[in-house]
């Protein structure tokens, strides 16, 4: 198995995880709203009121997305099979439609759409009889992945650098405080760490504020480094080795909700690292 | 080789423009990647249990969807106008759009907090929750 084939397999696994987890979140939210909310409906920030019918529709679409993820899984195991490629193409289209219909895609949705498009491009190549895992096809996929991954990480890093609230550590402090607050309110989405009494002590402590500031600077630096790594300025293995713990650390901020984005962006980065933009288009 | 260099160079220029656009555009647009560069969080509590003890307010009491973790004053207005919850609460909104002290008793009242004072108010609120 070539490096490119391994990277593609890993990227598809990340894509399947992201889609399945995203669908799972929708189903869990629907269950929570159906069981515990007056009128079995809820207000969604930026989208307004969603009644029982809207939630049920979301659930149905999420199940379709989950099925698409399941169909994509054989592609990871059988990357050269034409039958798997045809099914994968259908699954990519279905999952893409689910994301577009669900809401105007933002961070997770856009990252998933890019990864789905790249997988679809590769599967078109398999169906057309292009040499599977061979250098030209894999190089083109990697080149495109590198372009989009670099844009994502560089923009994310630069936005953070330009944000005084982020670079002062306030965003991290606010998120840590909010997570602890929500855990104390009974939310299972967040770890009950620190406890509210300890949180009060921490927020008052200069050491904690300094640590949050340092973590913020490190986060912006890591994202910019990953952007440059996605371009090919560092060896692919170094970029991936930096990305995995970084995304695990990001997951601590929102353990349940950030997994789809982390998985999708890691999948994009794996493809990018296999043949980054600075290696050339590979024709 | 020359073609490779031209294509790669062109891609780098396009990437530079794409990055520039992404950094400057509204953080709500695709490819803007503004996640966590700012935040706005609601710290809401109620004393409505009869014994006067304060506790954090849960999402379902407000009718706020489980996914709703970014809360601005504007969104809180819209939320309360839509769901009109029974629970009476007060609290703080702390974040990029400013820090606010709020109170809800069928009607939302909000007062700005001086810049930098939000966390001190939050610490005081946390101590009263203990």
Boltz contact constraints between the chains, C-beta under 6 A:
constraints:
  - contact:
      token1: [A, 29]
      token2: [B, 66]
      max_distance: 6.0
  - contact:
      token1: [A, 32]
      token2: [B, 66]
      max_distance: 6.0
  - contact:
      token1: [A, 36]
      token2: [B, 60]
      max_distance: 6.0
  - contact:
      token1: [A, 37]
      token2: [B, 60]
      max_distance: 6.0
  - contact:
      token1: [A, 42]
      token2: [B, 63]
      max_distance: 6.0
  - contact:
      token1: [A, 42]
      token2: [B, 65]
      max_distance: 6.0
  - contact:
      token1: [A, 43]
      token2: [B, 63]
      max_distance: 6.0
  - contact:
      token1: [A, 43]
      token2: [B, 64]
      max_distance: 6.0
  - contact:
      token1: [A, 43]
      token2: [B, 79]
      max_distance: 6.0
  - contact:
      token1: [A, 43]
      token2: [B, 82]
      max_distance: 6.0
  - contact:
      token1: [A, 43]
      token2: [B, 83]
      max_distance: 6.0
  - contact:
      token1: [A, 44]
      token2: [B, 65]
      max_distance: 6.0
  - contact:
      token1: [A, 45]
      token2: [B, 68]
      max_distance: 6.0
  - contact:
      token1: [A, 45]
      token2: [B, 70]
      max_distance: 6.0
  - contact:
      token1: [A, 45]
      token2: [B, 75]
      max_distance: 6.0
  - contact:
      token1: [A, 49]
      token2: [B, 82]
      max_distance: 6.0
  - contact:
      token1: [A, 107]
      token2: [B, 35]
      max_distance: 6.0
  - contact:
      token1: [A, 110]
      token2: [B, 30]
      max_distance: 6.0
  - contact:
      token1: [A, 147]
      token2: [B, 15]
      max_distance: 6.0
  - contact:
      token1: [A, 151]
      token2: [B, 18]
      max_distance: 6.0
  - contact:
      token1: [A, 151]
      token2: [B, 19]
      max_distance: 6.0
  - contact:
      token1: [A, 152]
      token2: [B, 33]
      max_distance: 6.0
  - contact:
      token1: [A, 154]
      token2: [B, 19]
      max_distance: 6.0
  - contact:
      token1: [A, 155]
      token2: [B, 19]
      max_distance: 6.0
  - contact:
      token1: [A, 155]
      token2: [B, 22]
      max_distance: 6.0
  - contact:
      token1: [A, 155]
      token2: [B, 23]
      max_distance: 6.0
  - contact:
      token1: [A, 155]
      token2: [B, 33]
      max_distance: 6.0
  - contact:
      token1: [A, 156]
      token2: [B, 33]
      max_distance: 6.0
  - contact:
      token1: [A, 158]
      token2: [B, 23]
      max_distance: 6.0
  - contact:
      token1: [A, 159]
      token2: [B, 34]
      max_distance: 6.0
  - contact:
      token1: [A, 159]
      token2: [B, 37]
      max_distance: 6.0
  - contact:
      token1: [A, 160]
      token2: [B, 37]
      max_distance: 6.0
  - contact:
      token1: [A, 163]
      token2: [B, 37]
      max_distance: 6.0
  - contact:
      token1: [A, 163]
      token2: [B, 38]
      max_distance: 6.0
  - contact:
      token1: [A, 165]
      token2: [B, 38]
      max_distance: 6.0
  - contact:
      token1: [A, 165]
      token2: [B, 96]
      max_distance: 6.0
  - contact:
      token1: [A, 166]
      token2: [B, 37]
      max_distance: 6.0
  - contact:
      token1: [A, 171]
      token2: [B, 36]
      max_distance: 6.0
  - contact:
      token1: [A, 171]
      token2: [B, 39]
      max_distance: 6.0
  - contact:
      token1: [A, 174]
      token2: [B, 39]
      max_distance: 6.0
  - contact:
      token1: [A, 174]
      token2: [B, 41]
      max_distance: 6.0
  - contact:
      token1: [A, 174]
      token2: [B, 94]
      max_distance: 6.0
  - contact:
      token1: [A, 178]
      token2: [B, 41]
      max_distance: 6.0
  - contact:
      token1: [A, 181]
      token2: [B, 43]
      max_distance: 6.0
  - contact:
      token1: [A, 181]
      token2: [B, 56]
      max_distance: 6.0
  - contact:
      token1: [A, 184]
      token2: [B, 56]
      max_distance: 6.0
  - contact:
      token1: [A, 185]
      token2: [B, 56]
      max_distance: 6.0
  - contact:
      token1: [A, 185]
      token2: [B, 58]
      max_distance: 6.0
  - contact:
      token1: [A, 186]
      token2: [B, 58]
      max_distance: 6.0
  - contact:
      token1: [A, 196]
      token2: [B, 126]
      max_distance: 6.0
  - contact:
      token1: [A, 196]
      token2: [B, 129]
      max_distance: 6.0
  - contact:
      token1: [A, 197]
      token2: [B, 130]
      max_distance: 6.0
  - contact:
      token1: [A, 199]
      token2: [B, 126]
      max_distance: 6.0
  - contact:
      token1: [A, 200]
      token2: [B, 123]
      max_distance: 6.0
  - contact:
      token1: [A, 200]
      token2: [B, 126]
      max_distance: 6.0
  - contact:
      token1: [A, 200]
      token2: [B, 127]
      max_distance: 6.0
  - contact:
      token1: [A, 203]
      token2: [B, 119]
      max_distance: 6.0
  - contact:
      token1: [A, 203]
      token2: [B, 123]
      max_distance: 6.0
  - contact:
      token1: [A, 204]
      token2: [B, 123]
      max_distance: 6.0
  - contact:
      token1: [A, 277]
      token2: [B, 11]
      max_distance: 6.0
  - contact:
      token1: [A, 280]
      token2: [B, 4]
      max_distance: 6.0
  - contact:
      token1: [A, 280]
      token2: [B, 8]
      max_distance: 6.0
  - contact:
      token1: [A, 281]
      token2: [B, 7]
      max_distance: 6.0
